[in-house]
Structure formats: C-alpha cells, structure tokens
Amino acid sequence: MWWPTWTGCGRSAEAAIEAVTPGQVLAACAGAGVFVTLAFLVLSRTWPIAMAIGAFAAYAPIALLRHRVRQRRSELREVWPDIVDNGGQRTNESMAAR
C-alpha cells in the first residue's frame, strides 16, 4: 500500500502512539484541512488563499507524527548507545574471524 508510507501512518508504533490507527491520522488530516480552509475562507473570502493554508493544515498531523518518530529515535539512541556499539563491535569481530 502506498498511503502508510506517504502519510507516515505506519510510524505510529515507532512514535510510541500505538492507539492511533492510520485511519485516525487520515481523518485528522482531513478534519484539520477542512476546518482551517473554511475558517480562512470566512476570514479572507479568497478560495486560493484558504485552500493553500488548508493544505498546510492538512499536513500538520503527519508532520507531528514524523517529528515524534524522530524525537523517539533520538531518545532511544541516547538510552541505548552502549548496546548498539557493543553489538556492532561483536558483529565486526565475528565477520573478521571468518
């Protein structure tokens, strides 16, 4: 499927937000986009401006999810550096022994 990669929906487990499904992320994108588009349409009375700002708002849940994934990876990297380093050294040693 193309949409979990495109939206970042498949990354909710990586972001430690297992309760959020891909459908919920897409619904949040659609809801944010429609709400902000209509709000800016009322404020500006210009469709192109409202649509452009609504498109940015529709991407916000995906950007937030991707940010959370990067943040979580960074936190895990800080917590587990010795295990990763030791595991990498052992792999290199076993490869050299062959």
N, C-alpha and C positions, 0 to 999 in steps of 0.2 A: 504494500500500500504506500502511496506517495505522501499522504497528508500527515501521518505522525512525524515524519522527518521534517516536512515543510513547516509544520506548526510548532514542532518541539514537544508535541503532546506525549510522545513516548518517553520523555525525560522526566515525567512527574515522579517516578520512583527514584531517579537519581537526585532529584531535588528534595527528597525526603517528604514528599507530599503524595503519599500513596492513595489517599482518599479522593484525589482529583482524577477524574477519568478524561480521556481525550474529548468526549462529547461535551463535558462541562467546560473545558477550555475553549472549544469552538463556540459554545453558547455564550461564554463570557466575551469572546471576541466580537461576536455578532451584536450582543447587547450593548457593549461599550461603543461600538461603531455607530449603531443606530441612534443611541441616546445622544452622543456627542454631535452627530450630524444634525439631528433635529434641533438640539439646543443652539448650535451655531447658525442654523438656518433661521431660527427665530431672531437671534441677535443680529446677524449680518444681512439677512434677506438675500443672500447670494449663494446659489447652488454650488458653484465650483469651489468656493472657499469652505463651505460647510462639508462638502464631500472630501476635500483634501484633509481637513482637520479630523474628520470622522475616520478616514483611513489610518491616520496615525494612532488614533484612539483604539481602533480595532486591533492594531498590532501590540498594544500595551500589555495584555495578558501573556502573550508569547514572549515578549521581551523580559517581563518579570520572571517568568519561568526559566528562561535561559540564564538570567542573572543569578537566580537562586541555585541553578546547577553549577555554575562557575564558582559561586561562593562556597557551596558544599564541597566541591572538589578541592578547593584551596584549604578548607578547614581539615579535611581528611588527610591532605598532603602534609599539613603541619603536625597532625597527631601521629601519623604512621611513617615517618621518614626512615627510621632505622630498619623497620621490617622490609620496606621496599629496597633499601640499599643492600641489606644482607641477602635478600632473595636474589637480587641482581648479581651480587658477587658470587653466590653459590652457583647460579646458572652459568656465569662466565667460567668459573673453575671447572665445572663438570664438562663444559664444552671444550676447554683446553685439555682436559685429561683424555679425551677421545683421540 
